[in-house]
Amino acid sequence: MAMFKKVMVANRGEIAVRIIRACKELGIPTVTIFTEQDANAIHIVKADQAVLVSPGPLAGYLDFPQIIDKAKSAGADAIHPGYGFGAENWQFAKACLDAGLTFIGPPVEAMRRMGDKVLARQLLEEAGVPTVPGSPVIEADDQAREWAGRIGFPMLLKAKGGGGGRGMRLVKDEAELLNSLKGARREARRSFGDEAVYLEKLIEQSKHIEIQLLGDRYGHIIHLGERDCSIQRRHQKLIEIAPSLVLTPEKRQEMGELAKKAARLMAYHSVGTMEFLVDKDLNYYFLEMNTRIQVEHPITELITGIDLLKEQIKVAAGEPLTIKQEEVVLRGYAMECRINAEDPRNNFFPSPGRITRYQSPGGIGIRLDGCVFGGYEVPPYFDPLLAKLCAWGNTWEEVLARMDRALEEYIIRGIKTTIPFYRRVLKDEDFRTGKFTTDFLNQKLPSLTYEDTRESWDLFYVAASALFCELNQIRTP
């Protein structure tokens, strides 16, 4: 079956680079987009062609009619949305199809149904999947009080049309309910253009476990094991592990088969992720479904040897899956650390600016998906993710050692990053033994203090270099 003539990569940063690499290996030319604030971004160089979208900084990446026009003008016959921006926007997917372009993602109707978190929960309940107790969309204060009484505190207020922790509020008691309701609605409206929110029971001492799915247009669907995404702050994932350190093979098969059953009921194809909360007794509850490639997909690729991006593109082109469920074998363990431009010692405050020194790690078992380099100006307008550092090993202990070594090697100067914070987390005994839940960082953060000794070494390095140049009469730049 014919592959695409050209793929429009409608994204930026490391995921744009990742998509471009997959297309290159498949022999597909690419065109990508950028705004003026991203004019020095590396994905522009990696693609075969790059076109400016305006206005910036964010609006251009969200102007879907303009992106479709640019794709058609560039001769693209498919659009890959990556994650974020338009990746889970079913109206964007439909507009692509209406314009004669292939949207590299799942069916529009599946996106619509799973994008509505309340509807998604109802559909999964009908499929026999255990779900977190929750309410319909809250329309009035009295309704909020009524459902709070049914569900019980503590609970979460969540945006109907979104994810990633935006529009989410923890409500500990009735005194916090109404103010939290107003705040959640404001953030949901600002983030998703929809202020609808609902209540959901907080499953305490739980792990955040997600099942990776992959299906084609002919009804074949497989799961590729799970990832543990419990190390998160403000509902934003920071460290992910595959496979989970606590799931038994029997529980993995049970959850995987149930996720596949639910996906088949939606005639789902492409990549997708079923997310669950798992309690200390390994009872699990459906949380949401992400109808796109996940940020943390590389660790699944490392333990399975399956290129999820290439498979996603081939499925979109109409090719059948060539992988059977019994051929999926999980080998070893993998971990991903999201390298963010943030200062962990200052409440994870964003740290944009120029990278003055850059050196990437390497060696056996190390993978780096990034988008930055020495001299790169990290803009303040976008998500702070700079790179995803992944380590693979035959054993969990080998992964811990390799990741620590790689973090030590990884040098990014001129801005603050999460690198030294992750080294501190890796030394925590509860983390090392898998005894962590989604509230790990909330409980541990005060004790996860560190000194970034490399800062003093940087000053020494600069001073020593200057002295060397002076002694040898070398003119510095």
Summary of the structure (lengths in Angstrom):
residues: 477
radius of gyration: 22.7
end to end distance: 55.1
largest distance: 78.6
contacts: 1597
relative contact order: 0.11
helix: 39%
strand: 24%
